[in-house]
Amino acid sequence: MDRSRAEYAGGTMEQVLAQAVISNWIGKILFGHILREKDVRAQRVAAIDDETTPEEALALFRQLSEDCNFWTIFSDSIGLSVIPNVVWDQLKQFNKLLSDLRVGSVDQGQLSGVLEATVEVAVRKVRGQYPTPIELARLLVHLCVRDTVDDRVLDPCCGSGTIARAAMEQKLTAGVASDRAAATVFAGDQDPQAVQIATFALARPSLMHMPLRIFQRDAFTLEPATAIDFRNPTDGTVFTEALGNFEAITSNLPFVAQEGRKQYGNALNRVTAGMGEEGERFTRRADVAAYLPFSLHPLLVDGGRLGIIITNAWLGTDWGDAFYNLLGRYYDLKAVVTSGAGRWFQNSEVVTNILVMEKKADPAQPSGDIKFIVLTRPLEGLADEEAVQIAAAQIELGQTQNDTMTIRAISPADLARFRRMGLGGNAQFSDCDWLLGLPLAPLKDLFTVRRGERRGMNALFYPRPGHGIEAEYIKPLAKSPTDFSRLRCPAAKEAFSCSRTEEELAARGHTGALNWIMRFKTPENMAKLGTNGLLWYEMKADTLTDLVMFINYGDRLFVGRVDPPAFADQRLVRLEPRGAVDIDLAHALLNSTISMFIIEGMGFGRGLGALDLNKDRIEDYMHVLDPGQLDQAGIDAIKAAFAPLLARDVLNVADELEQADRQAFDASIIEAFGLGIDRQRVYDALLSLVEIRRTALE
C-alpha cells in the first residue's frame, strides 16, 4: 500500500490508472506505425478501424510482438481492455491520422519525448524519474565505458532510456556490429511506462530484428544470476539470459522525495544488512539513491566502473559523510563532476553531481586521488560527439586544454584533513589548499551552538502590527537573514511571550493578550500546541541571543549580531559564549572572508540557489581563526579595521569583496595572524564556490 500511495502522488488510483492506460495505448499505436515502415508484418496496425474493439487491438499487438519483437511496448497491462468508448474513439482517430503520415523517419528521441509528456509530473517527481539530458548521458557513458566493443553496459534505473541510448549510440558510431551492440547494452526499470518509453529511445532501423535487452525489474533486486526473459524478433520465441556481470554501470539514480521513501524500506534494510557492522552507521536519512551503489556492487566486474548522477546533498550532509566513508570500502572514487553553468535538470530543483568510481577487488586496496571537476559551459557545449570525447578525455587525464572546465585533484589523505572541518565536499571544487595551514579552532570550543526556538503556529507567536497585545508580552525577535541589513542591528520582528494563565490576564485587565489568545483557542490548536511545562499558548522568550548564524544563506554570507540581544527564531543558529569570550573580536573573526569561505564550503547549493546548512553541521564542523593566537596589538588592529564594516549595509559576496574597507579588514587579519596566504587567492576561492551555487538559478 505504501508503494502504491507513493506512486499515485496524491491522485486517486483510478485517475493515475486512467492516465497510464491512455499513455500505454498512445505508445502502442505510435510505435506500431513507426515499425510498419521498417517491417511489412507491422502494416496490420493500419487495420485498426472504427469497428475494432480494445480486445481485438490488443490481440493484434500481441501477434505483432510475437512477429516483430518489442514486447515491452506491445504487451497487455491492467485496464487496457476496459477503456471507455469516448476515449477509445479518440485513440482510433489518432491511429487513423498516423496511418496517413510517415512517422518512421522521425527521430526516436523526439518520439520518446511525446510519451514523456503524457506522464504526470507529480508521479515522475515521487518516483524520481527526471529525463536525463542527452549531452549529460553521453558524457557519463564516455567516462565509464572504456572498451567500446566488448564492455557490457547496464542502466538499472533507465527511466526514459537516454543513458542506454547514449551507450548504444557510442557502440554503433564506433562501428560495433548491431547484434553485438544490442547484446551488450542492458536497460531496466521498475516502472512499465518507463520501460515502454526506453524502448522507443533505443529503437532504430538497424536494430529492428534484434532483441533489445530492456526489462522491467526493481534495481534493488538485481543480481548476476537474475534470469531475464527476452523475445527473439525473428521467430517470436522467448529466450532467457542471466543478467551476469558488467564492465560499466551508468545511471541517473532516482531522486526520491521523502514521501516516496517507504516503498523502498525492505530493500534499504537488505542493503544495510549486507554492509555488516559498517552498515549500522549508514544513517537512515540518506537518500534512496545512496544505497544503490552498494546494491549494484555485485553486478560489476572487479575494476568495472560505476557512473551515477546523484543529488549534490551528499556534499554537505551527515548521510553524505557516511556515504563517502562506505564508498571507500567498495570503490575507488575517481571523479566528482558538477555544473558551474546552471542546473542540468531544468524541470527539477534538484542540483546534481556525476560520480565516477571503480570497483575494488579488495576493500583494503588504497584509493587514488579524487578529481573534482566544474563544467564551466552549459550542456549545449557538449552537443556533438567530438566535444563529448574531448571533455571525457580531459576528465580522465585530469588536464584541461580549454576553458570548458576546471579540475582539482586531491589525495585521500588531504581530503581527510578537510573533512574534519566539514570541507570534504563542496569546498573541493575550488582552490582551497591554503586553508590547511591556518591556525583554526573549532567554533564549539568558543561557543555553545544551539538552534533558535521553535514553537509552531507563527500566526499566534509572531503577531503582525496592530495586534493590540500589551507591551510586556511582546519581545523583540530576530527571525531571518533578511532582518539584518547590517552586521550589527536590533531585532526587526516581534514575538508573543506570555506565561500567565487566562484567569491571571483577566484579573489584571490585560485584555489585549487575552483577546489574542482567544483568537486561536480551538480544541485542535490546544492539542497541537500542548507541551509539558508550558501553557498551550506559551513560548519562552527569555533566552536572549547575541551572535547568530543561519541555516539558509543566499547572496550574502555573514554572522549577525543582535543589538540589543533578543529572542531568535528556529531559522537562526544561536552562538552562546563559553566562558570569557571577547564578543567583539569573535564577531569580527566570524565575518572574515576566511570564515565566509568555511561557511560556504560546509553546505551545498539547493536548486533555488540557497546554501543548505543546519545547526548540527555548524556545531560539528565550523572552525574560526583561533583568537588565542593573537597578541593585543593584533586584536586592536582587527577591531579597528572591522569598525567600518559595522557602519554600512552587508552586500552580496561579489560586491562585498570589492569594498576597500572589506579588503583592509581581511588584510589586517592576515597580518595579525601572520598568515602566509594571498588575500586574492581566498577571494577567488570564495567567489568560485558562490558562483557554482548561484548558477543553479539559471
C-alpha positions as CSV (number, residue, x, y, z in Angstrom):
1,M,0.0,0.0,0.0
2,D,2.8,2.4,0.8
3,R,4.4,1.7,-2.6
4,S,1.1,2.4,-4.4
5,R,0.4,5.6,-2.3
6,A,3.8,6.9,-3.2
7,E,3.4,6.3,-6.9
8,Y,-0.1,7.9,-7.0
9,A,1.5,11.2,-5.7
10,G,-1.7,12.4,-4.2
11,G,-4.1,11.4,-7.0
12,T,-6.6,8.6,-6.8
13,M,-5.7,5.2,-8.0
14,E,-8.4,5.5,-10.7
15,Q,-7.0,8.8,-12.0
16,V,-3.4,7.6,-12.3
17,L,-4.5,4.2,-13.8
18,A,-6.5,6.1,-16.4
19,Q,-3.5,8.2,-17.3
20,A,-1.2,5.2,-17.5
21,V,-3.7,3.4,-19.8
22,I,-4.0,6.3,-22.2
23,S,-0.2,6.7,-22.3
24,N,0.2,3.0,-22.9
25,W,-2.2,3.0,-25.8
26,I,-0.6,6.0,-27.4
27,G,2.8,4.3,-27.1
28,K,1.5,1.1,-28.8
29,I,-0.2,2.9,-31.7
30,L,2.7,5.4,-32.3
31,F,5.3,2.7,-32.3
32,G,3.2,0.4,-34.4
33,H,3.2,3.0,-37.1
34,I,7.0,3.5,-36.8
35,L,7.5,-0.2,-37.2
36,R,5.2,-0.6,-40.2
37,E,7.7,1.4,-42.3
38,K,10.5,-0.9,-41.3
39,D,8.8,-4.3,-41.3
40,V,5.9,-5.4,-43.6
41,R,4.4,-7.5,-40.8
42,A,3.6,-4.3,-38.8
43,Q,1.4,-2.9,-41.5
44,R,-1.5,-4.7,-39.9
45,V,-1.7,-1.8,-37.4
46,A,-3.4,0.2,-40.1
47,A,-6.2,-2.4,-39.9
48,I,-7.5,-0.9,-36.7
49,D,-10.7,0.9,-37.8
50,D,-13.9,2.3,-36.3
51,E,-15.2,-1.2,-35.6
52,T,-12.1,-2.5,-33.8
53,T,-12.6,-3.2,-30.1
54,P,-9.8,-2.7,-27.5
55,E,-9.6,-6.5,-27.1
56,E,-9.1,-7.0,-30.8
57,A,-6.5,-4.3,-30.9
58,L,-4.6,-6.0,-28.0
59,A,-4.7,-9.3,-29.9
60,L,-3.3,-7.6,-32.9
61,F,-0.5,-6.1,-30.9
62,R,0.2,-9.4,-29.2
63,Q,0.7,-11.0,-32.6
64,L,2.8,-8.1,-33.7
65,S,5.1,-8.6,-30.8
66,E,5.4,-12.3,-31.4
67,D,6.4,-11.5,-35.0
68,C,8.5,-8.3,-34.6
69,N,9.7,-8.1,-31.0
70,F,9.2,-5.1,-28.7
71,W,7.1,-6.9,-26.1
72,T,7.9,-4.1,-23.6
73,I,5.8,-1.8,-25.8
74,F,3.1,-4.2,-27.2
75,S,2.3,-6.3,-24.1
76,D,-1.0,-6.1,-22.3
77,S,-1.4,-4.3,-19.0
78,I,-4.1,-3.7,-16.4
79,G,-7.0,-1.7,-17.6
80,L,-6.2,-1.6,-21.3
81,S,-9.2,-3.6,-22.4
82,V,-11.8,-1.6,-20.3
83,I,-11.1,1.8,-21.7
84,P,-14.3,4.0,-22.1
85,N,-15.8,4.3,-25.6
86,V,-15.3,8.0,-25.8
87,V,-11.5,7.7,-25.1
88,W,-11.2,4.6,-27.4
89,D,-12.8,6.6,-30.2
90,Q,-10.2,9.3,-29.8
91,L,-7.4,6.8,-29.9
92,K,-8.8,5.2,-33.1
93,Q,-8.8,8.7,-34.7
94,F,-5.2,9.1,-33.6
95,N,-4.4,5.8,-35.3
96,K,-6.2,6.8,-38.5
97,L,-4.1,10.1,-38.5
98,L,-0.9,8.2,-38.2
99,S,-1.9,5.8,-41.0
100,D,-1.8,8.8,-43.4
101,L,1.6,10.1,-42.1
102,R,5.2,8.9,-42.4
103,V,6.3,8.8,-38.8
104,G,9.0,6.2,-39.3
105,S,11.6,8.9,-40.3
106,V,11.0,10.9,-37.0
107,D,13.9,10.7,-34.5
108,Q,13.1,8.1,-31.8
109,G,14.4,10.6,-29.2
110,Q,11.7,13.0,-30.1
111,L,9.1,10.3,-30.1
112,S,10.0,9.2,-26.7
113,G,9.6,12.8,-25.6
114,V,6.0,12.6,-26.8
115,L,5.4,9.8,-24.4
116,E,7.3,11.6,-21.6
117,A,4.9,14.5,-21.9
118,T,2.0,12.2,-21.1
119,V,3.4,11.1,-17.8
120,E,2.2,13.1,-14.8
121,V,4.9,15.4,-13.4
122,A,3.9,14.7,-9.9
123,V,4.2,11.0,-10.3
124,R,7.6,11.4,-12.0
125,K,8.7,13.5,-9.1
126,V,7.9,11.0,-6.4
127,R,9.4,8.1,-8.4
128,G,12.4,10.2,-9.1
129,Q,12.1,10.0,-12.9
130,Y,13.6,13.1,-14.4
131,P,14.7,12.5,-18.0
132,T,18.5,12.8,-18.4
133,P,19.7,15.4,-21.0
134,I,21.3,13.5,-23.8
135,E,24.5,15.5,-23.5
136,L,24.9,14.5,-19.9
137,A,24.1,10.9,-20.8
138,R,26.8,10.8,-23.4
139,L,29.4,12.3,-21.1
140,L,28.5,9.8,-18.4
141,V,28.8,6.8,-20.8
142,H,32.2,8.1,-22.2
143,L,33.5,8.3,-18.6
144,C,32.6,4.8,-17.8
145,V,32.8,2.7,-21.0
146,R,36.5,2.0,-21.7
147,D,36.2,-0.8,-24.2
148,T,33.5,0.3,-26.6
149,V,33.3,-3.1,-28.4
150,D,33.3,-5.6,-25.6
151,D,32.1,-3.7,-22.4
152,R,28.7,-4.9,-21.2
153,V,26.8,-1.8,-20.1
154,L,23.8,-1.6,-17.7
155,D,21.4,1.2,-16.7
156,P,19.3,-0.3,-13.9
157,C,17.1,2.8,-13.5
158,C,16.8,3.6,-17.1
159,G,13.7,5.9,-17.0
160,S,13.2,7.3,-20.5
161,G,16.2,5.4,-21.7
162,T,18.5,8.3,-22.6
163,I,21.7,6.8,-21.0
164,A,21.1,3.4,-22.6
165,R,20.5,5.2,-25.9
166,A,23.8,7.0,-25.5
167,A,25.6,3.7,-24.8
168,M,24.1,2.2,-27.9
169,E,25.0,5.2,-30.0
170,Q,28.6,5.0,-28.8
171,K,28.9,1.4,-29.8
172,L,27.2,1.8,-33.2
173,T,29.1,5.0,-34.0
174,A,32.4,3.2,-33.3
175,G,31.5,0.5,-35.8
176,V,30.4,-2.2,-33.4
177,A,28.1,-4.7,-35.2
178,S,24.4,-4.1,-34.5
179,D,23.9,-7.6,-33.0
180,R,26.9,-7.1,-30.7
181,A,25.7,-3.7,-29.6
182,A,22.2,-5.0,-28.9
183,A,23.6,-7.9,-26.9
184,T,25.8,-5.7,-24.6
185,V,23.6,-2.8,-23.7
186,F,21.0,-3.5,-20.9
187,A,18.4,-1.2,-19.5
188,G,15.9,-1.9,-16.7
189,D,13.4,0.0,-14.7
190,Q,10.6,-0.9,-12.2
191,D,8.1,1.2,-14.0
192,P,6.4,-0.3,-17.1
193,Q,5.8,3.1,-18.5
194,A,9.5,3.9,-18.3
195,V,10.4,0.6,-20.0
196,Q,8.0,1.4,-22.8
197,I,9.5,4.9,-23.3
198,A,13.0,3.5,-23.1
199,T,12.2,1.0,-25.9
200,F,11.2,4.0,-28.0
201,A,14.5,5.7,-27.3
202,L,16.6,2.6,-28.3
203,A,14.7,1.5,-31.3
204,R,16.3,2.2,-34.7
205,P,16.2,0.5,-38.1
206,S,19.4,-1.4,-37.7
207,L,18.1,-3.0,-34.5
208,M,14.6,-3.8,-35.6
209,H,15.2,-7.5,-35.9
210,M,17.4,-7.9,-32.8
211,P,16.3,-8.4,-29.3
212,L,16.8,-5.3,-27.2
213,R,17.9,-6.0,-23.6
214,I,15.2,-3.9,-21.9
215,F,13.4,-5.3,-18.9
216,Q,11.1,-4.4,-16.0
217,R,12.8,-5.0,-12.6
218,D,13.4,-3.2,-9.4
219,A,17.1,-2.2,-9.4
220,F,17.4,-3.4,-5.8
221,T,16.5,-6.9,-6.8
222,L,19.2,-7.4,-9.5
223,E,21.9,-10.0,-9.1
224,P,24.3,-11.6,-11.6
225,A,22.1,-14.7,-11.6
226,T,18.9,-12.9,-12.1
227,A,17.1,-14.5,-15.1
228,I,15.6,-12.1,-17.6
229,D,13.2,-13.2,-20.4
230,F,13.6,-11.6,-23.9
231,R,11.9,-12.4,-27.2
232,N,13.6,-13.3,-30.4
233,P,12.2,-10.9,-33.1
234,T,12.8,-13.2,-36.0
235,D,10.6,-16.1,-34.8
236,G,8.9,-14.7,-31.7
237,T,10.4,-17.3,-29.3
238,V,11.2,-16.4,-25.8
239,F,14.8,-16.9,-24.5
240,T,16.3,-16.4,-21.1
241,E,19.6,-14.8,-20.1
242,A,21.2,-14.5,-16.7
243,L,22.0,-10.8,-16.1
244,G,25.7,-11.6,-15.5
245,N,28.4,-9.0,-14.7
246,F,29.1,-5.7,-16.3
247,E,32.2,-3.6,-17.1
248,A,30.2,-0.4,-16.8
249,I,27.0,0.5,-14.9
250,T,25.7,4.0,-15.7
251,S,22.6,5.5,-14.3
252,N,20.7,8.6,-13.3
253,L,19.6,7.5,-9.9
254,P,16.1,8.3,-8.7
255,F,15.7,11.5,-6.7
256,V,13.0,10.0,-4.5
257,A,11.1,12.5,-2.4
258,Q,10.8,11.8,1.3
259,E,7.1,10.7,0.9
260,G,8.2,8.0,-1.6
261,R,10.9,6.5,0.7
262,K,8.7,4.0,2.5
263,Q,8.2,1.9,-0.6
264,Y,11.9,1.0,-0.6
265,G,12.1,0.1,3.1
266,N,12.8,-3.6,2.8
267,A,15.3,-3.1,0.1
268,L,17.2,-0.5,2.1
269,N,17.3,-2.8,5.1
270,R,18.8,-5.6,3.0
271,V,21.5,-3.3,1.6
272,T,22.3,-2.0,5.1
273,A,22.5,-5.6,6.5
274,G,24.9,-6.5,3.7
275,M,27.3,-3.8,4.8
276,G,27.9,-5.6,8.1
277,E,28.9,-3.5,11.1
278,E,29.7,-0.6,8.9
279,G,26.1,-0.6,7.6
280,E,24.8,0.2,11.1
281,R,26.3,3.6,10.8
282,F,24.7,4.4,7.5
283,T,22.2,7.0,8.5
284,R,18.5,6.4,7.8
285,R,18.2,9.9,6.5
286,A,20.3,9.0,3.4
287,D,18.6,9.5,0.0
288,V,17.4,6.2,-1.5
289,A,20.0,6.7,-4.3
290,A,22.8,6.5,-1.7
291,Y,22.0,2.8,-1.2
292,L,22.1,1.8,-4.9
293,P,25.9,1.8,-5.4
294,F,26.2,-0.8,-2.7
295,S,23.3,-2.9,-4.0
296,L,24.7,-2.8,-7.6
297,H,28.3,-3.7,-6.4
298,P,28.0,-7.4,-7.1
299,L,27.0,-6.8,-10.7
300,L,30.3,-5.1,-11.6
301,V,33.4,-6.9,-12.5
302,D,36.5,-6.1,-10.5
303,G,37.8,-2.8,-11.8
304,G,34.5,-2.1,-13.5
305,R,33.2,1.4,-13.5
306,L,30.0,2.8,-11.9
307,G,28.9,6.2,-13.0
308,I,25.9,7.7,-11.3
309,I,24.1,11.0,-11.3
310,I,23.1,11.8,-7.8
311,T,21.8,14.8,-5.8
312,N,24.5,17.1,-4.5
313,A,23.1,16.8,-1.0
314,W,25.8,14.2,-0.3
315,L,28.4,17.0,-0.3
316,G,27.1,18.6,2.8
317,T,25.0,16.3,5.0
318,D,25.7,13.7,7.7
319,W,24.4,10.9,5.4
320,G,26.8,12.2,2.7
321,D,29.7,11.8,5.1
322,A,28.6,8.2,5.8
323,F,28.1,7.6,2.1
324,Y,31.6,8.7,1.3
325,N,33.1,6.6,4.1
326,L,31.4,3.5,2.9
327,L,32.2,4.1,-0.8
328,G,35.9,3.8,0.2
329,R,35.3,0.2,1.2
330,Y,33.8,-0.8,-2.1
331,Y,35.0,1.6,-4.7
332,D,37.9,3.9,-5.7
333,L,36.2,7.2,-6.3
334,K,37.8,8.7,-9.4
335,A,35.8,11.9,-10.2
336,V,33.1,14.2,-8.9
337,V,31.6,16.4,-11.6
338,T,29.3,19.4,-11.0
339,S,27.9,22.2,-13.1
340,G,29.2,25.7,-13.0
341,A,26.8,26.8,-15.7
342,G,23.2,26.2,-14.5
343,R,21.3,23.1,-13.3
344,W,21.5,20.1,-15.5
345,F,17.8,19.2,-14.9
346,Q,15.7,22.3,-15.7
347,N,12.4,20.6,-14.9
348,S,13.6,19.9,-11.3
349,E,15.0,22.0,-8.5
350,V,17.4,19.2,-7.7
351,V,21.1,20.0,-8.2
352,T,23.2,17.0,-9.1
353,N,26.7,15.6,-9.5
354,I,28.2,12.9,-11.6
355,L,30.3,10.4,-9.6
356,V,32.6,8.0,-11.4
357,M,34.1,5.1,-9.4
358,E,35.9,1.8,-9.9
359,K,35.0,-1.4,-8.0
360,K,37.8,-2.5,-5.7
361,A,38.9,-6.1,-5.8
362,D,39.8,-5.9,-2.1
363,P,38.4,-3.4,0.5
364,A,42.0,-2.9,1.7
365,Q,43.0,-1.6,-1.8
366,P,44.2,2.0,-1.4
367,S,42.2,4.7,-3.2
368,G,43.8,7.2,-5.6
369,D,43.4,10.9,-6.0
370,I,39.8,12.2,-6.5
371,K,39.2,14.8,-9.2
372,F,36.7,17.5,-8.5
373,I,35.5,18.9,-11.8
374,V,33.4,22.0,-12.6
375,L,31.9,22.2,-16.1
376,T,32.0,25.9,-16.8
377,R,29.9,25.8,-20.0
378,P,26.3,24.8,-20.4
379,L,25.4,21.2,-21.5
380,E,24.7,22.6,-25.0
381,G,28.5,22.9,-25.3
382,L,28.6,19.0,-25.4
383,A,26.1,18.7,-28.3
384,D,28.5,16.9,-30.7
385,E,30.4,13.7,-30.3
386,E,33.9,15.4,-30.6
387,A,33.1,17.8,-27.7
388,V,32.0,14.9,-25.5
389,Q,35.1,12.9,-26.3
390,I,37.4,15.9,-25.5
391,A,35.6,16.6,-22.3
392,A,35.8,12.9,-21.2
393,A,39.5,12.8,-22.1
394,Q,40.3,15.9,-20.1
395,I,38.4,14.5,-17.0
396,E,40.2,11.1,-17.4
397,L,43.6,12.7,-17.7
398,G,43.0,15.4,-15.1
399,Q,44.2,18.1,-17.5
400,T,42.3,20.9,-19.0
401,Q,43.1,22.1,-22.5
402,N,40.5,24.9,-22.8
403,D,38.1,26.9,-20.6
404,T,35.3,24.3,-20.6
405,M,36.1,23.0,-17.1
406,T,38.2,23.3,-14.0
407,I,39.8,20.2,-12.5
408,R,41.2,19.9,-9.0
409,A,42.8,16.6,-7.8
410,I,43.2,15.8,-4.1
411,S,44.6,12.9,-2.3
412,P,42.5,10.9,0.2
413,A,44.9,11.9,3.0
414,D,44.4,15.6,2.3
415,L,40.7,15.2,1.8
416,A,40.5,13.6,5.3
417,R,42.1,16.7,6.7
418,F,39.5,18.9,5.0
419,R,36.6,16.6,6.1
420,R,37.5,17.2,9.8
421,M,36.3,20.8,9.0
422,G,33.3,19.7,7.0
423,L,35.0,20.8,3.8
424,G,35.4,17.4,2.1
425,G,32.6,18.1,-0.4
426,N,31.5,21.4,-1.9
427,A,34.7,23.2,-1.0
428,Q,36.8,20.9,-3.1
429,F,35.5,22.4,-6.3
430,S,37.7,25.4,-5.6
431,D,41.4,26.1,-4.8
432,C,41.3,25.6,-1.0
433,D,44.7,24.1,-0.1
434,W,45.6,27.4,1.5
435,L,43.1,26.6,4.3
436,L,45.0,23.6,5.7
437,G,47.8,25.6,7.3
438,L,45.7,28.1,9.1
439,P,45.6,28.4,12.9
440,L,41.9,27.4,13.3
441,A,39.9,26.4,16.4
442,P,36.5,24.6,16.4
443,L,33.7,27.1,16.9
444,K,32.2,24.8,19.6
445,D,35.3,25.5,21.8
446,L,34.3,29.1,21.9
447,F,30.5,28.9,21.7
448,T,27.7,26.6,22.5
449,V,25.8,26.2,19.2
450,R,22.0,26.0,19.6
451,R,19.1,26.2,17.2
452,G,16.7,29.1,17.6
453,E,13.4,28.4,19.3
454,R,10.6,26.6,17.6
455,R,7.0,26.6,18.9
456,G,4.9,26.2,15.8
457,M,2.0,28.3,14.5
458,N,3.7,31.5,13.6
459,A,0.4,33.4,13.3
460,L,0.0,33.1,17.1
461,F,3.5,33.6,18.3
462,Y,4.7,36.1,15.7
463,P,1.9,38.7,15.6
464,R,1.7,41.3,12.9
465,P,1.5,45.0,13.6
466,G,-1.9,46.2,15.0
467,H,-2.2,43.1,17.3
468,G,-3.2,45.2,20.4
469,I,-1.2,43.0,22.8
470,E,0.2,44.7,25.9
471,A,3.9,45.6,25.6
472,E,5.1,43.4,28.4
473,Y,4.1,40.3,26.4
474,I,5.9,41.4,23.2
475,K,9.6,40.6,22.9
476,P,12.0,41.6,20.1
477,L,12.5,38.8,17.6
478,A,15.3,38.0,15.2
479,K,13.7,35.8,12.5
480,S,15.7,35.6,9.3
481,P,18.8,36.8,7.4
482,T,16.7,39.4,5.7
483,D,16.2,41.1,9.1
484,F,19.8,42.0,9.0
485,S,20.7,44.9,6.8
486,R,23.9,45.4,8.7
487,L,26.3,43.1,10.6
488,R,25.0,44.6,13.9
489,C,21.4,45.7,14.2
490,P,18.4,45.4,16.5
491,A,15.8,42.6,16.1
492,A,13.3,43.6,13.4
493,K,10.3,41.5,14.3
494,E,8.1,40.8,17.4
495,A,7.2,37.7,19.3
496,F,4.3,37.0,21.7
497,S,5.5,35.6,25.0
498,C,3.1,35.2,27.8
499,S,3.4,32.8,30.8
500,R,0.3,34.0,32.6
501,T,-2.9,32.0,32.7
502,E,-6.1,33.3,31.1
503,E,-7.5,33.9,34.6
504,E,-4.5,35.9,35.6
505,L,-4.7,38.0,32.5
506,A,-8.4,38.7,33.1
507,A,-7.7,39.7,36.7
508,R,-5.1,42.1,35.6
509,G,-7.3,43.5,32.9
510,H,-4.8,42.6,30.1
511,T,-7.5,42.2,27.5
512,G,-5.1,42.6,24.6
513,A,-3.2,39.4,25.4
514,L,-6.4,37.6,26.4
515,N,-8.2,38.5,23.2
516,W,-5.2,37.5,21.2
517,I,-5.2,34.1,22.9
518,M,-8.9,33.6,22.3
519,R,-8.5,34.2,18.6
520,F,-6.5,30.9,18.4
521,K,-8.3,28.9,21.2
522,T,-9.7,25.9,19.4
523,P,-9.5,22.2,20.6
524,E,-7.3,21.5,17.6
525,N,-4.8,24.2,18.4
526,M,-4.7,23.4,22.1
527,A,-4.0,19.8,21.3
528,K,-1.4,20.7,18.7
529,L,0.5,23.2,20.8
530,G,0.2,21.4,24.2
531,T,3.6,20.6,25.7
532,N,4.9,19.6,29.1
533,G,5.6,22.5,31.4
534,L,4.1,25.2,29.1
535,L,0.7,26.7,28.6
536,W,-0.6,25.8,25.2
537,Y,-0.1,29.4,24.0
538,E,3.2,29.9,25.9
539,M,6.6,30.5,24.4
540,K,9.6,31.2,26.5
541,A,11.4,34.2,25.0
542,D,13.8,34.8,27.9
543,T,16.8,33.2,26.2
544,L,18.5,36.2,24.6
545,T,20.8,35.9,21.6
546,D,23.8,38.0,20.6
547,L,25.6,36.3,17.7
548,V,23.6,34.3,15.1
549,M,24.3,32.2,12.0
550,F,21.8,31.0,9.5
551,I,20.7,27.7,8.0
552,N,19.9,29.1,4.6
553,Y,22.3,31.7,3.3
554,G,21.6,33.5,0.0
555,D,23.6,36.2,-1.8
556,R,25.2,37.4,1.5
557,L,27.5,35.4,3.8
558,F,27.8,36.8,7.3
559,V,27.4,36.2,11.1
560,G,24.9,38.7,12.6
561,R,24.9,40.4,15.9
562,V,21.6,41.2,17.5
563,D,22.0,44.5,19.5
564,P,20.4,44.6,22.0
565,P,20.3,40.7,22.4
566,A,16.9,39.3,21.5
567,F,14.8,36.2,21.0
568,A,15.9,34.1,18.0
569,D,13.6,32.1,15.6
570,Q,14.4,28.5,14.6
571,R,15.8,29.7,11.3
572,L,18.7,31.1,13.2
573,V,21.6,29.3,14.9
574,R,22.5,30.9,18.3
575,L,26.1,31.2,19.4
576,E,26.2,31.3,23.2
577,P,29.7,32.2,24.6
578,R,31.5,29.5,26.6
579,G,33.3,31.4,29.3
580,A,35.0,34.8,28.8
581,V,34.8,35.2,25.1
582,D,35.6,38.6,23.5
583,I,32.4,39.0,21.6
584,D,33.6,42.0,19.5
585,L,36.7,40.1,18.4
586,A,34.7,36.9,17.7
587,H,32.2,38.8,15.7
588,A,35.0,40.2,13.6
589,L,36.7,36.9,13.0
590,L,33.5,35.2,12.1
591,N,33.0,37.8,9.4
592,S,36.4,37.5,7.8
593,T,36.4,36.2,4.2
594,I,38.2,33.1,5.5
595,S,35.1,32.3,7.7
596,M,32.8,33.2,4.8
597,F,34.6,30.5,2.7
598,I,34.3,27.9,5.5
599,I,30.5,28.6,5.8
600,E,30.1,28.3,2.1
601,G,32.2,25.2,1.9
602,M,30.4,23.3,4.7
603,G,27.0,23.3,2.9
604,F,25.6,22.6,-0.5
605,G,23.6,24.5,-3.0
606,R,19.9,24.0,-3.4
607,G,18.0,24.3,-6.7
608,L,16.9,27.9,-5.9
609,G,20.4,29.0,-5.2
610,A,20.3,28.9,-1.3
611,L,23.1,27.4,0.7
612,D,21.8,24.4,2.8
613,L,23.2,24.2,6.3
614,N,21.9,23.0,9.7
615,K,22.7,23.5,13.3
616,D,24.4,20.1,13.7
617,R,26.8,20.7,10.8
618,I,27.8,24.1,12.1
619,E,28.3,22.7,15.6
620,D,30.3,19.7,14.4
621,Y,32.5,21.3,11.7
622,M,32.6,25.1,11.8
623,H,36.1,26.5,12.5
624,V,37.2,30.0,13.1
625,L,40.7,31.6,13.3
626,D,41.9,31.0,16.8
627,P,41.7,34.3,18.8
628,G,44.2,32.7,21.3
629,Q,46.9,33.1,18.7
630,L,46.6,36.9,18.7
631,D,48.5,39.5,20.8
632,Q,46.9,42.7,22.0
633,A,48.2,44.7,19.1
634,G,46.7,42.2,16.6
635,I,43.3,42.3,18.4
636,D,43.2,46.1,18.4
637,A,44.1,46.2,14.7
638,I,41.4,43.7,13.7
639,K,38.7,45.5,15.8
640,A,39.7,48.9,14.3
641,A,39.6,47.5,10.7
642,F,36.2,45.8,11.4
643,A,34.5,49.0,12.6
644,P,33.8,50.5,9.1
645,L,32.1,47.2,8.1
646,L,29.7,47.7,11.0
647,A,28.7,51.1,9.8
648,R,27.4,50.0,6.4
649,D,25.0,47.5,4.9
650,V,26.1,43.9,4.2
651,L,26.5,43.4,0.5
652,N,26.3,40.3,-1.7
653,V,29.5,38.4,-1.8
654,A,30.8,39.7,-5.1
655,D,30.2,43.3,-4.2
656,E,31.4,42.9,-0.6
657,L,34.8,41.7,-1.7
658,E,35.2,44.8,-3.9
659,Q,34.9,47.2,-1.0
660,A,38.1,48.9,0.2
661,D,37.1,48.6,3.9
662,R,36.5,44.8,3.4
663,Q,39.9,44.4,1.8
664,A,41.6,46.4,4.5
665,F,39.9,44.3,7.2
666,D,40.9,41.0,5.6
667,A,44.5,42.3,5.2
668,S,44.6,43.2,8.9
669,I,43.6,39.6,9.8
670,I,46.2,38.1,7.5
671,E,48.8,40.4,9.1
672,A,47.7,40.0,12.7
673,F,47.8,36.2,12.5
674,G,51.0,36.2,10.3
675,L,49.3,34.1,7.6
676,G,51.3,33.3,4.6
677,I,48.4,33.4,2.2
678,D,47.4,35.8,-0.6
679,R,44.2,37.7,0.1
680,Q,43.1,37.5,-3.6
681,R,43.5,33.7,-3.6
682,V,41.0,33.5,-0.7
683,Y,38.6,35.8,-2.6
684,D,38.9,33.8,-5.8
685,A,38.1,30.6,-4.0
686,L,35.1,32.0,-2.3
687,L,33.7,33.6,-5.5
688,S,34.1,30.4,-7.4
689,L,32.0,28.4,-4.8
690,V,29.3,31.0,-4.6
691,E,29.1,31.3,-8.4
692,I,28.6,27.5,-8.7
693,R,25.8,27.6,-6.1
694,R,24.1,30.7,-7.6
695,T,24.2,29.4,-11.2
696,A,21.6,26.8,-10.2
697,L,19.2,29.7,-10.6
698,E,20.0,29.9,-14.3
